[in-house]
C-alpha cells in the first residue's frame, strides 16, 4: 500500500486530497492541530487514515510524528509528502506588524521546511528503507508568480515556496526524490472565507482602509467562486503518481485572466489593479 503524509487536512485542499487518495487505495497520514479534528477525520476516513497531531511550526511535534510514521511504515519508504498547510495574512507593508509577517512566513515557509526535514528520510534519503523513492508536492499559489497589494505577506511566502521548491528539487536529485509545485488560483477553501473574521479596524485611520475593505470582499468572493478543492486534489494525485510529472502545475478557474497578467506590461497591470482597489493617487 502506498503511503502519503499531507499537512493541514482538517479542511479545504488537504481534506479533499486525503479523501481522494484514500478512495484510490492509499494510506494517508494527515496532520491537524486539534484533537477534535483528529477524531472527526478518523471517523470520516476510516482505518487507512492516521491523524498526526501537530502544528507545522512545532519542530519537536513534527519530528515525533515522523517517528510515528516511520514505525507504521515498517521499513518501507513513504510515497509522498504534500506540504499543504498554510495561512493568508492581509495588510499593507507599511503598517502590517512585523510579528504578523513573521507568523505568515513561519507557517507557510518554515513549516514546510520543518516537515521536509522530518519526513525526507522516509521518502528515501535513508538508505536503510526499502521501496521506491517518494515525491514532495509543494502547494504554492498563482501568488507565487504575482504580487497582490495588501496581501504582500502571503505573496512573499508563496514566492519563497517557488524558490525553495526549485532549489530543493535540484538538491533531491541526489536521492531520486522529485519535488513538484502545485499552484492553484482561487479555491473554495476556508483560508479565504475566514477573511470575514479578519479585524481591519486597526487600520481605520489608515489611507489604505478603503482598499482593505475592497480586498476583504475580494477574498470572500474567492472563497465562493473559486475552484472546488477536489479539482486541486486531482492535480496533486497526478503529481504524486504520474510517470513523468511536470515540475509545476498551475490550475485556475480563469486561466485567460492569468495569461493576460503574464503577458501584459507590469505598469499596465499596476494601473488596472490600482483602479479596482482605489490605490491610484488623486488626480
Secondary structure as UniProt FT lines:
FT   STRAND          3..6
FT   HELIX           12..23
FT   TURN            24..25
FT   STRAND          27..32
FT   HELIX           35..45
FT   TURN            47..48
FT   STRAND          49..53
FT   TURN            56..57
FT   HELIX           59..73
FT   TURN            74..75
FT   STRAND          80..83
FT   TURN            93..95
FT   HELIX           98..105
FT   HELIX           106..110
FT   HELIX           111..120
FT   HELIX           121..125
FT   TURN            127..128
FT   STRAND          135..139
FT   HELIX           142..144
FT   TURN            149..150
FT   HELIX           152..172
FT   HELIX           173..175
FT   STRAND          178..184
FT   HELIX           190..193
FT   HELIX           194..197
FT   HELIX           201..203
FT   TURN            204..205
FT   TURN            207..208
FT   HELIX           209..225
FT   HELIX           229..241
FT   TURN            243..244
FT   STRAND          248..251
FT   HELIX           255..263
FT   HELIX           266..277
//
